[in-house]
Amino acid sequence: MTTIAPDKAVRRLKHDIDDRPMIVIWEVTRACQLACKHCRAEAQPQAHPEQLTTEQGKALLDDIASFGKPLPIVILTGGDPFERPDLYELLSHGASLGLHMALSPSVTPKLTQETVRQMHTAGANSMSLSLDGARPETHDAFRGFSGVFDDTLRAGGWMRDDKVRLQVNSTVTRDTMAELPDLLRIMFELDVHLWSLFFLVPTGRGQQLKTLTAGEIEDVLHWMADIADMIAVKTTEAPHFRRVLVQRARAQAEGRDPRDLENRGETYDYLTRETERMLTEWEADGHTRPQRKPRPPIDINSGRGFAFVDHRGNVYPSGFFPQHCGNVKELGFTAVYRDSELLRSLRRPDTFHGKCGMCEFNQICGGSRSHAYAVTGDILGSDPTCVYIPAAMREPHDRPGHAVQAPA
């Protein structure tokens, strides 16, 4: 088990988060030929007539580049970006500005080995694919079409062979959680650069799926910390993974087993047991158990170093809020990011309501604003998917002598 200093367990943004974001996701279109069960966008077969034009899209990229160095990372998503005939042109333009361009395509017949190479040439150094189950029946049911699982593995192989940095996104629900250990093996086989576990926000079509309890999510986060010395992992909509990593690093620095920080539940026991079973089979097949230096996650959150631009140019703190902060056609992205009262309020986690506002970890976590809004209707409210009780809210006799603090 790798030892990490508590102040190194989470990477802190080095630039002013009020001035510029680290990541901008642009939903270039809402058109997509899939019908995924968890789709945030409730994607449609045809593009919206008011989606940003080629020239408006280039103007958006110009605006993002005007932040100067360090330039934000721009991720083109959808829908399916390949539904835009000008995708190559947009990628090339962003890359010519010095932006780090990434692409998040859907796995449809439009995604081929040739188009992967074309987009890589255009400037997409990173690409992401979604894989929500370790079995075809699980993933294909999620995506709404048979054969998508096999096509996704094939596309991942193309990216691996073409030296594209591959991120795989996996949605964690009650129906997919049990397959995480076997999904981990697939990550090894595809030589994945980063595995992102997405904890379902009940919006869009995702309202029909079964979410995990807060305790089950905590178990998955601790399991993720266990495997972080084998593969780079991150979370989407579970920023309390960063709190877990700091807690574990402090426990380890004090000579305690980080896994004994809190009692783990049945979900953690299951995932641990099944992962060991998978690793035993992996080694029996002639492979070496992967080892790597853990990659600390970075402390960004909705509106805080991160922003989402939809297909019509509306800017949101993330893709899971129904209210936008302004439109790039009218105001420009830089002005919206810097001046929106909503976005500015999301950068002040000590003013959040309930336990998230009182939590000693709120500067590196802040809770999932999307879950808070989806469940409580309060964008600044407490994250209902986090089990942690801040030290300030505990009775004195409930406060352990080894209470941990977030890094400065």
Secondary structure, 3 states (H helix, E strand, C coil): CCCCCHHHCCECCCCCCCCCCCEEEEECCCECCCCCCCCCCCCECCCCCCCCCHHHHHHHHHHHHCCCCCCCEEEEECCCHHHCCCHHHHHHHHHHCCCEEEECCCCCCCCCHHHHHHHHHHCEEEEEEECCCCCHHHHHHHHCCCCHHHHHHHHHHHHHHCCCEEEEEEEECCCCHHHHHHHHHHHHHHCCCEEEEEECCCCHHHHHCCCCCHHHHHHHHHHHHHHCCCCCEEEECCCHHHHHHHHHHHHHHCCCCHHHCCCCCHHHHHHHHHHHHHHHHHHHCCCCCCCCCCCCCECCECCECEEEECCCCEEECCCCCCCCCCECCCCCHHHHHHHCHHHHHHCCHHHCCHHHHHCCCCCCCCCCHHHHHHHHCCCCCCCCCCCCCCHHHCCHHHCCCCCCCCCC
